[in-house]
Amino acid sequence: MKSIAYVQMIGDFLHYGHVKLLQTAKEFTGYVVVGLLTDKAANEQRGQTIENYSEREAVIKQLKCVDEVMMQDEQSPENNIKEVLKLTPNFKVYLFHGDDWKKIPGSDYVKSIGGEVVTLPYYKRLDRNKIEIKYKGNAKPIISTKAQTLKNLKRKLKKSYIEDFVIFITKDWKTNKIWILDNINRYLGFEKIVVRSSALNEDAYDESKAGHYKSILNVSANNSKEMTDAINKVIKSYDSNPKNEILVQKQTKDIIMSGVVFTRKLENNAPYYVINYDKTGSIDSVTSGKENTKIEIIRNIRKKECPKQWWKLIEAIREIESLIPSIPLDIEFAITKKKIVIFQVRPLAANKVLSNETDIDVFLLINKLGESFEEGNAYSDMAFWNPAEMIGTLPNRLDYSLYEYIITDGHWNYALSTMGYYDNEQDNLMVEFGGKPYIDLKQTFNGLLPLKMPTEIREKLVEYYFNKLFKHPELHDKVEFEIIHNCYHPCFDDDIKELYKVGFNENEVDVITSAVKIHTNRIFRESTRWFNEAQLGMIDLRKSRRNILKQIDHKSIDSIIDGIYNLLTYCIQLGTVDFSRMARMAFIGNIWLKSMVRKDMISKDFYDSYLKSISVVKVGGHLRPGTYDITSQRYDKNPNIKLTKISKKKERIEIPKVLKDKEYFIRKSIEMREKVKFEFTKNLSDALELIAELGKKLGFTREEMAQLDIKTILLSRRRDKKDIIEMYSAIIDKRKKQKTIYEKLSLPPILFSKVDFQIVPTYVSKPNFITQKSVEAEITHINYFSSSPTRNIVALRNADPGYDWIFGKDIKGLVTCYGGVASHMAIRCAEFGIPAAIGCGPEIFKKIIKGKVTKLDCKKQKIFVDNEKVV
């Protein structure tokens, strides 16, 4: 069979590596077609080219080893190859490419038509980045030492400004100190100056050494002794190289904002401008770590989509990128009323080897997500059924689908409607954007209001809740306590007065109060019946589970799938519905306790003692860190865990009269919530083990089965084994590729509009502090069963029941990234009297796990990490 080689390339700065690839393709097939990317396609892939398309095409056409040049306007060569095959239908296509790409565009198509993909070693010595760094502009590199980089940029920048400076080397300082001091005074005047480090091994392409050397602020340019001391301190922080530079600059005045921009995400090279900033007017608050507010902006943002306060900075950054293309940069800046000042430009050394080939996929996905967003609604990852806590912020597809199947797919709504709450009559409370689970807040706000509240008042209330949350997004994980009037309590009449300030009249407030009070009293009145139903439900659930597991023929695929279906069906019927009611009543009980503390009806000390007296201690082999995660081992299958009964001292407290009529309800609802959850998760855990067993029979690992959804698994019944394997393989492969794109997305914890997909702000959460104790100890960050936390403060990402084993390890305290005041870990810490900060949020949590020693002061609601206050 005759063959043809297709080689797609940019061809900017054509060099030996390109030619060698083309010559090899020619020798292999005899005919070479070059798909030359247009300027638009090339810029999307690698950043702005030096040569335009016509110039690149003219050079490539001169090569003897090239038979044809085709214009390629897309990242994939598929359409071009189809055109080639119209003229040579019987030829075999070979797609040639360097081996520096994990996924070569068009490779799937070429293989599908019987072609082959041939990869050759990438010629690293003439890497395009290295060529551009060395030869761009006047053949003098822009990136050099800190001082020389600023010197090279100063006259080129139009959209930003670099303060005047004086540069000298340490060798000259030793021999010409007086002359240098006079020079500084002459060029920089009598203003405040900054003495900056600019060592030869600082801010290099391969290594940044950021913060390694000293820089001194607020030095007087007319005080020789002060300048001498500052310069000597900087030099003392260097090694002995006499050519290390010192950079002395005017200190910028009237700073409105200062910060650092990474032109790509540090951890995965995702296409975002990551801006860490501070508005206190300090020059170094961000770089020193004292202040750090963050926003992420997608790299292809347009002016009309970008807030005015950021657009000029984005323009300034893009100008610098155009002068130093294709290199991720770390840029220190300040914004004054008149200008944007650049303090430092250095390569983001950690990102230089990371791939950016998925950028276009990320841009397209963000556009798609924006189009699917329902305007007028909002979505939270921690409201109500808090999926970020239960299944994580980027869960496997199986985790997501199980949580949806068991909890959020209408079952919660049915349970609450039987209690007199509004019936949403919709199935999907949880929605997914880019692989991240969110809770629909329109359904949440409606679903937690009484059914018998007049429609027009309920709609007005829901609108008010949206407005309040928009003003206070940090409350999105506390909507049941801070936003929605979902039950009557001792402080209700005080809290409801806030509605007068936003346009509610007296009659409307009276109607709301009456509806909520009647509704709450009904729940108190009927609670005993629901407790009894839940108790009987747990008994039936245990019996049905035993019968289901006995009846499974483990040699039969269909029998295993039937077992999975039956376990989950009973889990919903005898677990989810009762658990939803118990959880709602536990929330009401907790709201009552907190309200009574606010009213001084009970003390905070009594509140802590009371929660400590509630016993829900249980340890079960079915538990796993990640209740819905098939890749996480159960306790009874993990050799690192020895199940021991966790003991605690029995607390006896005297119940005050003011609490006695509600005490049974509060205690019982909290206990039953945990008991029902403990029981129904046994069905879930057994179902996960059956799914893993099914995967093993079909040749799939747990990690691969985690890419499937539960409905696909259940629909596999009565199908041929070969068909199931083919179907699973295709889905798993697709989901793995999809997840590589999802991992590059930055998404906020709460979405208010489609703009939030492009501009991702940081919301600082207020942790839920448990107990009034104070403790200081080393921090142990636990990922599943990774380390021993004994006598330390433990840091967990999720407040998941599967981490119960830590309470048998004599821990001193607990902090979690996600979790609410009524979460499992909050209840457990209250029960054991362990000081905790539950639901710190991603930003605070990152600071905690990076430190060595953490102090929790729960009474004052403060957290210190290595003596620095973070909350």
C-alpha positions in Angstrom: 0.0 0.0 0.0 1.3 3.5 -0.9 1.8 5.8 2.1 1.8 9.5 2.8 3.1 11.5 5.7 1.2 14.4 7.3 3.2 16.7 9.6 1.5 19.6 11.3 3.7 22.4 12.6 4.0 26.1 13.3 7.5 26.4 11.8 8.3 29.6 13.6 12.2 29.9 13.6 12.6 26.8 11.5 15.6 24.8 12.8 17.4 21.5 12.7 14.8 19.7 14.8 12.0 20.6 12.3 14.1 19.6 9.3 15.1 16.3 10.9 11.5 15.4 11.5 10.5 16.3 7.9 13.5 14.3 6.4 12.5 11.2 8.4 8.9 11.5 7.3 10.1 11.8 3.7 12.4 8.7 3.9 9.6 6.7 5.6 6.7 7.4 3.2 8.1 9.2 0.1 5.5 12.0 0.2 5.2 14.7 2.9 2.4 17.1 3.4 3.0 19.9 5.9 -0.1 21.2 7.7 1.1 24.7 8.5 -0.9 26.3 11.2 -2.3 29.8 10.5 -1.3 32.7 12.7 -4.7 32.4 14.5 -4.3 28.6 15.2 -0.6 29.0 16.1 -1.3 31.8 18.5 -4.0 29.7 20.2 -1.6 26.9 20.6 1.7 28.5 21.6 1.3 32.3 21.9 2.2 34.9 19.3 4.5 33.8 16.5 7.6 35.9 15.5 7.1 35.1 11.8 3.7 35.4 10.1 2.1 32.7 8.0 3.4 33.9 4.6 7.0 34.1 6.0 6.8 30.6 7.5 5.3 29.1 4.4 7.9 30.6 2.1 10.7 29.0 4.1 9.1 25.6 4.4 8.3 25.4 0.6 12.1 25.7 -0.1 12.7 22.3 1.6 13.4 19.4 -0.7 11.8 17.0 1.8 8.4 18.8 1.6 6.1 18.0 -1.3 3.1 20.0 -0.3 2.1 22.8 2.2 -1.5 23.0 3.3 -3.0 25.8 5.4 -4.3 24.4 8.7 -6.7 26.7 10.6 -7.6 24.3 13.4 -5.7 22.5 16.1 -6.7 19.1 14.6 -5.5 18.1 11.1 -8.5 15.9 10.6 -10.2 18.1 7.9 -6.9 18.5 6.0 -6.2 14.8 6.0 -9.7 14.2 4.6 -9.0 16.6 1.8 -5.7 14.7 1.1 -7.5 11.4 1.0 -10.0 12.6 -1.6 -7.1 12.8 -4.0 -5.2 9.7 -2.7 -8.0 7.5 -1.3 -6.0 4.3 -1.2 -2.9 5.8 0.6 -2.1 4.9 4.2 -1.7 8.0 6.3 1.2 8.4 8.8 0.9 11.3 11.2 4.4 12.5 12.3 5.0 14.5 15.5 7.5 15.2 18.2 7.2 13.1 21.4 6.8 16.3 23.6 2.9 16.1 23.4 1.0 13.5 25.5 -2.0 13.8 23.2 -1.3 14.6 19.5 -4.2 16.4 17.8 -5.8 14.2 15.1 -4.2 10.9 16.4 -7.6 9.3 17.2 -8.9 10.1 13.7 -5.8 8.8 11.9 -5.9 5.5 13.9 -9.7 5.2 13.1 -9.0 5.2 9.3 -6.2 2.6 9.6 -3.3 5.1 9.7 -0.5 5.2 12.2 1.0 7.9 14.5 4.8 8.1 14.5 6.5 10.1 17.2 10.2 11.1 17.1 12.4 12.5 19.9 11.8 16.2 20.4 14.9 18.3 19.7 15.2 20.0 23.1 18.4 22.0 22.4 16.6 24.3 20.0 13.4 24.6 22.1 11.4 27.5 20.8 11.3 29.1 24.3 15.1 29.2 24.5 15.4 30.7 21.0 12.9 33.4 21.8 14.6 34.2 25.1 18.0 34.5 23.5 17.2 36.2 20.2 14.0 38.2 20.4 14.2 41.9 19.6 17.8 43.1 19.3 19.2 39.6 20.0 19.7 40.6 23.7 17.7 38.5 26.2 15.0 40.4 28.1 14.9 37.9 30.9 18.1 38.3 32.9 18.8 39.3 36.5 16.0 41.1 38.3 17.7 44.5 37.6 18.6 43.8 34.0 15.2 42.5 33.2 13.6 45.7 34.5 16.2 47.7 32.6 15.4 45.8 29.3 11.7 46.4 29.8 11.7 50.0 31.0 11.7 51.8 27.7 9.5 49.2 25.9 6.5 49.4 28.2 3.6 51.7 27.2 0.8 50.4 29.4 2.8 50.2 32.7 5.7 52.0 34.3 9.0 51.0 36.0 10.3 53.3 38.7 13.7 55.0 38.1 16.6 53.0 39.5 20.4 52.7 40.0 22.2 49.4 39.4 25.6 48.4 40.6 27.5 45.2 41.5 28.9 44.2 44.9 32.5 44.4 43.7 32.0 48.1 42.8 30.3 48.8 46.2 33.5 47.7 47.9 35.7 50.0 45.9 33.4 53.0 45.0 31.0 53.3 47.9 30.9 57.1 48.0 30.5 57.5 44.2 27.6 55.0 44.3 25.8 56.8 47.2 26.2 60.1 45.3 24.8 58.5 42.2 21.7 57.2 44.1 21.2 60.7 45.6 21.7 62.4 42.2 19.3 60.1 40.2 16.7 59.3 42.8 16.5 62.6 44.7 15.6 62.9 48.3 12.6 60.5 48.3 12.2 57.1 49.9 13.9 54.3 48.1 13.9 50.5 48.0 17.1 48.5 48.1 16.4 45.3 46.2 18.4 42.1 45.7 19.4 41.1 42.2 21.7 38.2 42.5 22.9 36.3 39.4 21.2 33.1 40.5 17.9 34.9 41.3 14.9 35.0 39.0 16.5 32.6 36.5 14.7 30.6 33.8 15.4 27.3 35.6 15.2 28.5 39.3 13.6 31.6 40.9 15.0 31.7 44.4 12.0 34.0 45.2 12.3 35.6 48.6 15.7 34.0 49.1 17.6 37.3 49.4 16.8 40.5 51.3 15.2 43.6 50.1 14.9 46.7 52.3 12.0 49.2 52.1 11.5 52.8 53.3 15.2 53.8 53.0 16.0 57.6 53.0 17.9 58.5 49.9 19.5 61.5 51.6 20.7 59.5 54.6 24.1 57.9 53.7 24.3 55.8 56.8 20.8 54.4 56.3 21.5 53.6 52.6 24.8 52.0 53.5 23.3 49.8 56.2 20.5 48.7 53.8 22.9 47.9 51.0 25.2 45.9 53.3 22.2 43.9 54.6 21.3 42.9 51.1 24.9 42.0 50.1 25.2 40.0 53.3 22.3 37.8 52.2 24.1 36.9 49.0 26.8 34.3 48.2 30.3 35.6 47.5 30.0 36.2 43.8 31.4 39.8 43.2 29.1 40.3 40.2 25.9 40.0 42.1 23.9 43.2 41.5 22.1 45.6 43.8 19.0 47.4 42.5 18.1 50.7 44.1 14.7 52.2 43.1 12.4 55.0 44.0 9.7 53.7 46.3 6.3 54.0 44.7 3.8 56.4 46.4 0.1 56.4 46.9 -0.4 52.7 46.2 -4.1 51.7 46.0 -3.4 48.0 45.4 -0.3 45.8 45.1 0.2 42.2 44.3 1.6 39.4 42.2 0.3 38.0 38.9 1.1 34.5 37.7 0.3 34.3 34.0 -0.6 30.7 34.4 -1.8 28.6 37.4 1.2 27.5 39.4 0.1 23.9 40.2 -1.1 22.8 36.7 -0.3 25.5 34.2 -4.0 26.1 33.5 -4.7 29.2 31.4 -5.6 31.8 34.1 -4.1 35.0 35.2 -3.8 34.4 39.0 -3.7 37.7 40.8 -2.9 37.7 44.5 -3.4 41.3 45.8 -3.7 43.5 48.8 -5.5 46.9 49.1 -3.8 48.2 52.3 -1.3 50.3 50.3 1.7 48.1 51.3 4.3 47.3 48.7 5.3 43.8 50.1 2.2 42.5 51.9 1.5 39.9 49.3 5.0 38.7 48.7 5.7 38.5 52.5 2.5 36.4 53.0 0.8 38.9 55.4 -2.1 39.7 53.1 -3.5 37.6 50.3 -6.7 38.1 48.4 -6.9 36.2 45.2 -8.8 36.3 41.9 -8.3 34.2 38.8 -9.1 35.5 35.4 -9.2 33.3 32.3 -6.4 34.2 29.9 -8.7 34.8 26.8 -10.9 37.3 28.7 -12.2 40.2 26.6 -12.6 43.8 27.6 -16.4 43.8 27.7 -16.3 40.8 30.1 -13.6 42.0 32.4 -14.3 44.4 35.4 -12.8 47.8 34.9 -10.6 47.5 38.0 -8.7 44.6 36.3 -8.7 45.4 32.6 -5.8 47.9 32.7 -3.7 45.4 34.6 -4.6 42.7 32.2 -3.5 44.9 29.3 -0.2 45.7 31.0 0.5 42.0 31.6 -0.3 41.1 28.0 2.1 43.8 26.8 4.9 42.2 28.9 3.9 38.8 27.6 4.1 40.0 24.0 7.7 41.1 24.7 8.5 37.8 26.5 6.3 35.3 24.7 5.6 31.6 25.5 7.1 31.8 29.0 4.9 31.7 32.1 5.7 34.8 34.1 5.6 35.9 37.8 5.0 39.7 37.9 5.0 41.9 40.9 2.9 45.1 40.5 1.3 48.0 42.2 -1.6 50.2 41.1 -1.7 53.9 41.9 -4.4 56.5 40.9 -2.3 57.3 37.8 -0.4 54.2 36.7 0.4 50.6 36.9 3.9 50.1 38.3 6.0 46.9 37.6 8.4 45.9 40.4 9.6 42.6 39.0 9.3 40.2 36.1 10.6 36.7 36.3 10.0 33.3 34.7 7.6 31.1 36.5 10.3 28.4 36.7 8.1 25.7 38.1 5.8 25.8 35.0 8.3 25.9 32.2 8.0 22.2 31.5 4.2 21.9 31.9 2.0 21.5 28.9 -0.5 24.1 27.7 -2.0 22.0 24.9 -5.4 21.8 26.6 -5.9 25.6 26.7 -8.3 25.7 23.7 -10.4 22.9 25.3 -10.6 24.9 28.5 -11.7 28.1 26.7 -14.4 26.2 24.7 -15.7 24.5 27.9 -16.0 27.8 29.7 -18.0 29.2 26.9 -20.2 26.1 26.9 -20.7 26.4 30.7 -21.7 30.0 30.4 -24.3 29.2 27.8 -25.9 26.5 30.1 -26.1 28.8 33.1 -29.6 29.7 34.3 -29.6 33.5 34.8 -31.5 34.6 37.9 -30.4 31.5 39.8 -27.3 30.8 41.9 -25.4 27.7 42.8 -23.3 26.8 45.8 -21.0 23.8 46.5 -21.7 23.9 50.2 -25.3 25.0 50.7 -27.9 22.6 52.1 -26.7 19.1 51.0 -23.1 20.5 50.8 -21.6 18.2 48.0 -18.1 19.7 48.4 -18.0 18.2 51.9 -19.6 14.9 51.0 -18.1 14.0 47.6 -15.4 16.7 47.0 -15.0 19.6 44.6 -14.1 17.4 41.6 -15.5 13.9 42.4 -15.2 10.8 40.3 -18.3 10.3 38.1 -19.4 7.3 40.2 -19.3 9.4 43.5 -21.3 12.2 41.9 -23.9 9.8 40.4 -24.4 7.9 43.6 -24.9 11.0 45.6 -27.4 12.2 43.0 -29.1 8.8 42.8 -29.4 8.3 46.6 -29.9 11.9 47.9 -30.4 14.8 45.6 -32.5 13.2 42.8 -35.9 14.2 44.4 -35.8 11.9 47.4 -34.8 14.8 49.8 -37.7 16.8 48.5 -40.2 14.0 49.0 -39.0 13.6 52.6 -39.3 17.3 53.4 -42.6 17.7 51.6 -44.1 15.1 54.1 -43.0 17.5 56.8 -44.9 20.4 55.3 -42.2 22.1 53.3 -42.7 23.4 49.8 -42.7 20.7 47.1 -40.3 21.8 44.3 -41.6 19.1 42.0 -38.2 19.0 40.4 -35.7 16.1 40.3 -32.2 17.6 40.2 -31.2 19.6 43.3 -27.6 19.0 42.4 -26.1 20.2 39.1 -22.7 19.9 37.7 -20.5 22.5 36.0 -17.2 21.3 34.6 -17.2 18.3 36.8 -17.8 20.3 40.0 -21.1 19.7 41.9 -23.3 22.5 43.0 -26.6 22.9 44.8 -29.4 24.7 43.0 -30.2 27.6 45.4 -33.6 28.4 43.9 -34.7 25.0 44.9 -33.0 25.2 48.2 -34.6 28.5 49.2 -38.1 27.4 48.1 -37.7 23.9 49.5 -36.9 25.1 53.0 -40.0 27.3 53.3 -43.5 26.1 54.5 -45.8 24.8 51.8 -48.7 26.9 53.1 -46.9 30.3 52.8 -48.6 32.4 50.1 -46.9 32.1 46.8 -46.3 35.9 46.3 -44.7 36.2 49.7 -42.6 33.1 49.2 -41.3 34.4 45.9 -40.5 37.8 47.5 -38.6 36.1 50.3 -36.6 34.0 47.8 -35.6 37.1 45.9 -34.5 38.7 49.2 -32.4 35.6 50.0 -30.7 35.8 46.7 -29.9 39.5 47.3 -28.6 38.9 50.8 -26.4 36.0 49.7 -25.0 38.2 46.8 -24.0 40.8 49.4 -22.6 38.1 51.8 -21.4 35.2 49.6 -19.3 33.9 52.5 -22.5 32.7 54.1 -23.3 30.3 51.3 -22.3 27.3 53.5 -24.6 28.6 56.3 -27.9 29.3 54.4 -30.0 27.3 56.9 -28.7 29.3 59.8 -28.0 32.8 58.4 -30.2 33.2 55.3 -33.5 31.3 55.2 -36.3 31.7 57.8 -36.8 27.9 57.8 -38.1 27.4 61.4 -39.4 29.3 64.4 -37.0 29.7 67.3 -36.5 32.1 70.3 -34.7 34.8 68.2 -37.0 34.5 65.2 -39.1 37.6 66.1 -35.8 39.7 66.3 -34.4 38.2 63.1 -37.5 38.7 61.0 -37.3 42.5 61.6 -34.6 42.7 59.0 -37.3 42.3 56.4 -38.8 45.7 57.2 -35.5 47.3 55.9 -35.9 45.7 52.4 -39.5 46.5 51.6 -41.7 44.0 53.5 -44.7 45.4 55.2 -46.1 44.5 58.6 -48.8 42.3 57.2 -46.3 40.3 55.1 -44.0 39.8 58.1 -47.0 38.7 60.3 -48.0 36.1 57.5 -44.4 34.8 57.4 -44.1 34.6 61.1 -47.4 32.8 61.5 -46.7 30.3 58.6 -43.2 29.4 60.0 -44.5 29.1 63.6 -47.4 26.8 62.6 -45.0 24.8 60.5 -42.4 24.4 63.2 -45.0 23.4 65.8 -46.3 20.7 63.5 -42.7 19.3 63.2 -42.3 19.2 67.0 -45.8 17.6 67.3 -45.2 14.9 64.7 -41.5 14.2 65.5 -42.2 11.1 67.7 -44.0 9.4 64.8 -41.0 10.1 62.5 -38.5 8.9 65.1 -40.5 5.6 65.3 -40.7 5.3 61.6 -36.9 5.8 61.3 -36.3 3.2 64.0 -38.4 0.6 62.3 -36.8 1.6 58.9 -33.4 0.8 60.2 -34.5 -2.7 61.4 -36.1 -3.4 58.0 -33.0 -2.0 56.2 -30.7 -4.4 58.1 -33.0 -7.4 57.3 -33.3 -6.5 53.7 -29.5 -6.0 53.3 -28.8 -9.4 54.8 -31.3 -11.1 52.4 -30.0 -9.3 49.4 -26.3 -10.2 50.1 -27.3 -13.9 50.7 -29.2 -14.1 47.4 -26.3 -12.9 45.2 -24.7 -15.4 42.9 -21.2 -14.1 42.7 -20.5 -16.0 39.5 -23.2 -14.2 37.7 -22.8 -10.6 36.4 -26.5 -10.0 36.3 -26.9 -11.2 39.9 -24.2 -8.9 41.1 -25.9 -5.9 39.3 -29.3 -7.0 40.7 -27.7 -6.9 44.1 -26.3 -3.4 43.6 -29.8 -2.2 42.4 -31.6 -3.8 45.4 -29.1 -2.5 47.9 -29.5 1.1 46.6 -33.2 0.9 46.2 -33.7 -0.1 49.9 -31.1 2.4 50.9 -33.3 5.1 49.4 -36.7 3.8 50.6 -35.6 2.9 54.2 -32.6 5.2 54.6 -32.6 8.4 52.5 -36.1 9.5 53.3 -35.8 8.9 57.1 -32.3 10.5 57.1 -33.5 13.6 55.3 -36.2 14.1 57.9 -33.8 13.4 60.8 -31.3 15.8 59.3 -33.9 18.5 59.0 -35.0 18.1 62.6 -31.4 18.0 63.8 -30.9 21.4 62.0 -34.0 22.8 63.8 -32.7 21.5 67.1 -29.3 23.1 66.5 -30.9 26.4 65.5 -32.9 26.3 68.8 -29.8 25.7 70.9 -27.9 28.5 69.2 -30.9 30.8 69.5 -31.2 30.1 73.2 -27.6 31.0 73.7 -28.1 34.3 71.8 -31.1 35.0 74.1 -29.1 34.2 77.2 -31.6 31.4 78.0 -28.7 29.0 78.2 -25.0 29.6 78.5 -22.4 28.8 75.9 -20.7 26.5 78.5 -24.0 24.6 78.9 -24.4 24.4 75.1 -21.0 22.7 74.8 -21.7 20.4 77.7 -25.1 19.4 76.3 -23.7 18.5 72.9 -20.9 16.5 74.6 -23.6 14.5 76.5 -25.2 13.3 73.3 -23.9 9.9 72.4 -23.6 8.8 68.8 -20.3 6.9 69.2 -20.0 4.1 66.6 -17.3 2.5 64.7 -18.1 0.3 61.7 -16.0 -1.8 59.3 -18.1 -0.5 56.4 -16.9 3.1 56.8 -14.3 4.5 54.5 -12.7 7.9 54.1 -14.9 9.2 51.3 -18.3 7.6 51.8 -19.1 7.5 48.1 -15.6 6.8 46.9 -15.0 3.3 45.5 -11.2 3.9 45.4 -11.1 4.4 49.1 -10.6 1.2 51.3 -13.2 0.2 53.9 -12.0 0.0 57.5 -12.4 -3.8 57.5 -10.3 -4.2 54.4 -7.5 -1.8 55.4 -4.6 -3.4 57.2 -3.5 -0.1 58.6 -6.7 0.2 60.6 -7.4 -1.8 63.7 -11.0 -1.3 64.8 -11.3 -0.5 68.4 -14.3 0.8 70.3 -14.0 4.4 71.0 -14.8 5.1 74.6 -15.7 8.3 76.3 -16.7 9.5 79.7 -20.5 9.6 80.3 -21.6 13.2 80.7 -24.4 13.9 83.1 -25.9 17.4 83.0 -28.9 19.0 84.5 -31.4 20.2 81.9 -32.7 23.8 82.7 -36.5 24.3 82.7 -36.3 26.6 79.8 -35.1 23.7 77.6 -37.1 20.8 79.0 -40.0 20.8 76.6 -37.6 20.8 73.5 -34.8 18.7 75.0 -36.1 15.3 73.9 -36.6 16.6 70.3 -33.1 18.1 70.1 -31.3 15.1 71.5 -33.3 12.5 69.7 -33.0 14.2 66.3 -29.2 14.5 66.5 -28.8 10.9 67.7 -31.2 9.5 65.1 -29.6 11.6 62.3 -26.3 9.8 63.0 -27.8 6.4 63.5 -29.8 6.4 60.3 -26.8 7.7 58.3 -24.6 5.0 59.9 -27.1 2.3 58.9 -28.0 3.5 55.3 -24.3 3.9 54.4 -23.8 0.2 55.1 -26.0 -0.4 52.0 -24.0 2.1 50.0 -20.7 0.6 51.1 -21.8 -2.9 50.2 -23.0 -1.7 46.8 -19.6 -0.1 46.2 -17.9 -3.4 47.0 -20.2 -5.2 44.5 -19.4 -2.6 41.9 -15.7 -3.2 42.5 -16.4 -7.0 42.2 -18.3 -6.4 39.0 -15.3 -4.4 37.6 -12.9 -7.2 38.5 -15.0 -9.7 36.6 -15.0 -7.5 33.6 -11.3 -6.6 33.8 -11.6 -3.1 35.2 -9.9 -1.6 38.3 -11.6 0.4 41.0 -10.1 3.6 39.6 -11.6 2.7 36.2 -15.0 1.8 37.6 -15.0 5.2 39.4 -15.3 6.8 36.0 -18.7 5.2 35.3 -22.1 6.4 36.6 -24.5 4.3 38.5 -27.3 4.4 35.9 -24.9 3.0 33.3 -24.0 0.2 35.6 -27.6 -0.7 36.4 -28.6 -0.6 32.7 -25.9 -3.2 32.0 -28.2 -5.9 33.3 -29.2 -8.6 30.8 -26.5 -7.5 28.3 -23.8 -9.5 26.7 -20.5 -9.5 28.6 -18.5 -8.4 25.6 -21.0 -5.5 24.9 -20.6 -4.4 28.6 -16.8 -4.4 28.3 -16.9 -2.4 25.1 -19.4 0.1 26.5 -17.5 0.6 29.8 -14.2 1.0 28.0 -15.5 3.7 25.8 -17.1 5.6 28.7 -14.1 5.2 30.9 -11.8 6.5 28.2 -14.0 9.5 27.5 -14.4 10.4 31.1 -10.6 10.2 31.8 -10.0 12.6 28.9 -12.8 14.8 30.1 -11.4 14.9 33.6 -8.0 16.2 32.4 -9.9 19.2 31.1 -12.0 19.6 34.2 -8.8 19.5 36.3 -7.6 22.7 34.5 -10.8 24.6 35.4 -11.0 27.1 38.2 -14.5 27.4 39.5 -15.7 29.4 42.5 -17.6 27.9 45.5 -20.7 29.9 44.5 -21.9 30.9 41.0 -24.0 34.0 40.6 -23.7 34.5 36.8 -21.9 33.1 33.8 -19.2 35.7 34.3 -18.1 33.7 37.3 -16.8 31.0 35.0 -14.2 33.5 33.6 -13.5 35.6 36.7 -13.1 33.5 39.8 -13.0 35.4 43.1 -11.9 34.1 46.5 -14.5 34.0 49.3 -13.1 33.7 52.8 -15.3 31.4 54.8 -16.0 31.8 58.5 -15.2 28.5 60.2 -17.6 26.8 62.6 -15.8 26.7 65.9 -16.6 23.8 68.2 -16.2 24.1 72.0 -14.7 27.1 73.8 -11.3 25.5 74.3 -7.9 26.6 73.1 -5.2 24.2 72.0 -1.8 24.5 70.3 -0.1 21.6 68.6 1.6 20.4 65.5 -0.6 20.0 62.4 -1.1 16.6 60.7 -2.7 16.7 57.3 -4.4 13.4 56.6 -5.2 12.1 53.2 -7.1 8.9 53.8 -4.8 6.8 56.1 -1.6 8.6 55.3 -0.2 9.3 58.7 -0.6 9.0 62.5 -2.3 12.0 64.1 -1.7 11.1 67.7 -1.6 14.1 70.0 -1.6 16.5 67.1 -4.2 18.8 65.5 -5.6 17.0 62.5 -6.4 18.7 59.2 -9.0 17.0 57.0 -10.3 18.2 53.6 -13.8 16.9 54.2 -15.9 16.5 57.4 -16.7 13.0 56.3 -18.0 10.1 58.6 -15.3 7.9 57.1 -12.6 9.6 59.2 -14.2 8.5 62.5 -11.1 6.4 63.2 -9.1 9.6 64.2 -11.1 9.8 67.4 -9.3 6.7 68.7 -6.0 8.4 68.3 -6.0 11.0 71.1 -6.1 14.0 68.8 -5.8 17.5 70.2 -8.0 19.3 67.7 -9.4 19.3 64.2 -9.7 21.6 61.3 -11.5 20.8 58.0 -11.6 22.6 54.7 -15.3 21.8 54.1 -18.1 21.1 56.6 -21.0 22.8 58.3 -21.9 23.4 62.0 -24.2 20.3 61.8 -21.8 18.1 59.9 -20.7 14.7 61.2 -17.3 15.9 62.4 -18.8 18.9 64.1 -21.2 16.7 66.1 -18.3 14.2 66.9 -16.0 17.0 68.1 -18.7 18.4 70.3 -19.4 14.9 71.6 -15.8 14.4 72.6 -15.1 18.0 73.6 -12.4 18.4 71.0 -11.7 22.0 69.9 -12.3 22.3 66.2 -12.7 24.7 63.3 -15.0 23.0 60.8 -15.4 24.4 57.2 -12.4 26.8 57.1 -12.6 27.1 53.3 -9.8 26.4 50.7 -7.7 29.5 51.3 -7.5 29.3 55.1 -7.1 25.5 54.9 -4.1 25.9 52.5 -2.4 28.2 55.0 -3.0 25.8 57.9 -1.6 22.7 56.2 1.5 24.5 55.0 2.4 25.4 58.6 4.0 23.4 61.4 2.2 24.5 64.5 -1.5 25.6 64.7 -3.3 27.2 67.6 -7.1 27.0 67.8 -8.7 29.5 70.1 -12.3 28.5 69.7 -13.7 30.9 72.4 -12.3 33.9 70.6 -12.8 32.3 67.2 -9.2 32.7 66.1 -6.7 30.5 64.3 -2.9 31.0 64.4 -0.4 29.2 62.1 3.2 29.5 63.2 2.2 32.5 65.3 0.6 34.3 62.3 -3.2 34.9 62.7 -5.1 33.5 59.7 -8.6 33.8 61.2 
